[in-house]
Amino acid sequence: MVVAACLIGAAYYWQGHVGDWVSQEVEQHNLSMKNDFMEESRESFGLMIITLVMIPGLIKAWKK
């Protein structure tokens, strides 16, 4: 259930600017969010990380 919620949230916040967000922060040497799309890109990236971390546990639970 949580994995599905994270996937839906990541799709909702996905802006298609994740590469732009990373390159801007590398260029600026600053992790502050200058634009709204940076915040939404971080949210989608974080939700995708949560999903990837939880999938092995979900697979293990289904096998039992």
NORRA-V587930 format. One record per pair of residues at least 6 apart in sequence whose ideal C-beta (glycine too) atoms are under 6 Angstrom apart, sorted by the first residue. I is the first residue (numbers start at 1). J is the second residue. D is the distance in whole Angstrom. If there is no record, write none. Layout:
i->(I | I)
j->(J | J)
d->(D | D)
This chain:
i->(3 | 3 | 3 | 6 | 6 | 6 | 7 | 9 | 10 | 10 | 10 | 13 | 13 | 13 | 14 | 15 | 15 | 15 | 17 | 17 | 18 | 21 | 21 | 25 | 33)
j->(51 | 54 | 58 | 47 | 50 | 51 | 51 | 47 | 44 | 47 | 48 | 40 | 43 | 44 | 44 | 37 | 40 | 41 | 37 | 41 | 41 | 38 | 41 | 31 | 39)
d->(6 | 5 | 6 | 5 | 5 | 4 | 6 | 5 | 5 | 4 | 5 | 5 | 4 | 4 | 5 | 5 | 5 | 6 | 5 | 5 | 5 | 5 | 4 | 6 | 5)
